[in-house]
Amino acid sequence: MTKLTLLLDEKTIKKAKLTAKKNNTSVSKMAASYFESLTAQDEDNYNDLPVLKEISGVIYGKEQNYNPKEEYKKHIRKKYR
């Protein structure tokens, strides 16, 4: 592992620490997940993102055949009828 120093305002640091504590993780792990998500190869690999792996199946259940792109398209069609 390599150390990275970030310069952030105090308010942002406090918020990050609170969020990390609520999610039982560290600010370092949150930052690593964020940076990994930025470097994801393409949209279709969204399940490979660390943060999404952790919450996978929480809302819709892992067994259901849920396609977020299709659901969003349905939402937009309904919204702009």
PyMOL commands that set and color helices and strands:
alter all, ss='L'
color gray80, all
select helices_A, chain A and resi 10-22+27-38+43-48+50-55+68-79
alter helices_A, ss='H'
color red, helices_A
deselect
rebuild
show_as cartoon
